[in-house]
Amino acid sequence: MVVLRLVVLWLLIFQTKSFCAQSTDNFLKMRTGRFKYANKLEGTTIVRTKKKQVEYSNNGNSKLILRVKWLNDSTYTLTHKKSVNKDPGCLVKGVEILVQIKECDSLAYFATYSSTKCGKGESYFIKIE
């Protein structure tokens, strides 16, 4: 039983490393740029720089400002800094969201996210610039 678990664990690690190794350039392309949500929040545009992410909605009248910290090629944290003309919902200053990119190509990525204050979810993001 222990041997079977070790084999399964090894296969999972190997598959993950193979996927990441093949897509490293794609992951790096997703660190900065302009994005939109593909599966929700119609009309929201995300602008991400090396250290900051701003989500614009309501024709640019509302924005959510977050700090970005990359932990590795496919994982980053977002820390809520400020909301402008937007109901922040569960986000209050300092709330951290862990984002893990699960699939990635040169045009889009699928990610899961989790936060102790806001729960868990998933989103598909399309790079627009």
N, C-alpha and C positions, 0 to 999 in steps of 0.2 A: 504494500500500500504506500509506504514511504517512497519507494523507488518510482512508482507511478506518479506521485505528486511532484517529485523532482523533475521527471521527464516533462510533465505538463508545464511546470514553471519554466523550465529551460526553453521549451517551444514558444511559450508566450513572450519571453524576453527576446529570443532570437527573432521572432516575427516583428515585434515592435522595433527592435534595432534595425532590421532590414528596411522596414517601411520608412523610418526616420532617415536612414542613410540615403535612401533613394530620393527623398523629398527635402533635404536640407535647404537647398536653394529656394524652394517654394515656401518653406516655413519662414526663411529670412525675409522674403518679399512681403510677408504678412505683418511684419513688425511695424511698418509705417505706411501711411497712405490714407485714402478716403474709401470708406466702406458703407454698405447699407445692409440692413437685416433683410434676409430673403423670406423668412417665414413669419414675421410679425413686425409690429411697430412701423407700419407703412408711413413713408415720408420722413423717417429718421435717417440722418446722415451722420456718420462717425468719421471724425478726423483724428488720426493717431500720429503723434510724433514719437521720438525715442522715449520721452518721459511723461507725455501727457496725452490724454484722450478726451475729446469733447464730443458729446452727442447732441446734435441739433435737431429739434423737432418743432412742430407748429410753425412751419415756414421760417425757421430760424429765430423765432421769437423766444423759444425756450431752449435752455441748454443745461447739460449735466457735465460737470468738469471732474475728471478722475486722473489720478496719478497712475502711471504704468510702470511696472517693474518686471522685467523678464527674468525668469528663474532658469530657463533653458530654452532650446529652440522651439518647443511646443507648449510651454507653460508660462503663464504670466499672472500677475495680480493687478487688480484695479482697486485703488483706494479712493473712496468718495471724498472730494474736496469741497465742492460747492454746487448748488442748484440755482439756476437763474430762471425765474418765471416758470418754474416747473414743480409739480408736486413730486417730491423725491420718493414718495412711497416708503418702503422699508429702509431706504438709504439715508443715513444721517452721517454727518461729517466723521470720517475715520473708518467707516465700514469697509471691510476688505472683501473682494470677490476673487476667488481662484478660478482661472480660466484654463482649460486644457484643450488644445487643438487635437482632435481625433483623426481627421482626414483633411488633406490639403492638396490643392493643385495651384497652378499659377494664377487662377482667376478667383478662387473662392476657398473658404474653409468651413468645416463643421466643428463646433466646439461645445463642450459641456462646461457648466459653471456652477459654483457652489459658494454659499456664504452662510455664516451662522445666523445672520439677521434676516436674510432674504430667501433662504432655501436653495433648491437646486433647479437646474433646467438645462436646456440645450438650444442652440441657435445655429443657423447657417448664415454666413456672412459672404457678401459678394464684394470684391475689390472693384471700385469704380475709377480709381486713379492711382 
